[in-house]
Amino acid sequence: MKIIITGSLGNVAQPLAKELISEGHHITVISSNESKKAEIEKLGARAAIGSIADPDFLIRTFEGADAAFLMTPPSMGEEHIVEQTINAGKNYAEAVKRTGIKKAVMLSSVGAGSAIENGPIKGLHQIEKLYSELEHTSVVFLRAGYFYINFFSDIPLIKNAGILGANYPGNTEVPLVHPKDIAKAAAEQLLENTVGHTIRYIVSDIRPASDFAKVLGNAVEKHELPWVEFKDDESLNGMLQAGLPQEMAELYTEMGRGLRTGIVQKDFIEHGALVKGTTRLEDFSEEFAEVFNS
């Protein structure tokens, strides 16, 4: 198969490309970074260097492909983040429609079933609606849990304040996922014969937030590391002090509030989704410890 992979050589796209190439598929990896070209080609893929904000580039790149893995970058600038995310989704949808790609797998998120109180996820909610209007393309919405690797950004908080926390309590059940598990699930869905539009969840573990402090704390020899629930304004101000742009900090604060109220997890629970990933929190804790101690 001829398959397009967006996401450059990121945490999901790179292992996905490697797996599909190993199975003999013809892979094109889209990147906006010219310096990634040689690395992409070294994997055995074709590099398509250009901007996902350029619909003509996407149409040229998608032409002749059988399937596409579609993801929007985790960072869409410092302002109008949701709007820019939706615009990227519109460009992908137009390219799929214009080139007649028969199969698309979209990286979405737990919480995308809601249009409110989910922070940056609301952009994915709108993109899912756009892709649902593609009449001649089979689309799988791959709704992923909270990325384990996001915990790396909490390392300064653990080292400097001796705590781990967010603006939701320790008994909040949070679906978690490792990028490697997403890549495996995406590969399966790209190659599977499906029709219509399907929601699939990919979650590696689901744990109360207090376990984050317990398991990750034990991994870095901080056995009494507490989970601290912040107020919304404390969470916002902490992210601003850590250097996050205002709009991004506000969106993440909103997402934490959505976890606290259960809005973000609601669609996952109502679908009766299973934990199908293989990487548990304890498995990731070893990876976390390596980064923490490096």
DAWOJO-V700715 format. One record per run of one state. SS is the DSSP state (@ for helix, = for strand, . for the rest). FROM is the first residue (numbers start at 1). TO is the last residue. Records with the same first field share a line. If there is no record, write none. Layout:
SS=FROM-TO + FROM-TO
This chain:
.=1-1 + 6-12 + 23-25 + 32-33 + 44-45 + 50-54 + 63-66 + 71-80 + 100-102 + 110-120 + 133-137 + 145-145 + 162-162 + 167-172 + 178-178 + 192-196 + 203-204 + 220-225 + 230-231 + 242-245 + 262-262 + 271-280 + 294-294
==2-5 + 26-31 + 46-49 + 67-70 + 103-109 + 138-144 + 146-147 + 163-166 + 173-177 + 197-202 + 205-208 + 226-229
@=13-22 + 34-43 + 55-62 + 81-99 + 121-132 + 148-161 + 179-191 + 209-219 + 232-241 + 246-261 + 263-270 + 281-293
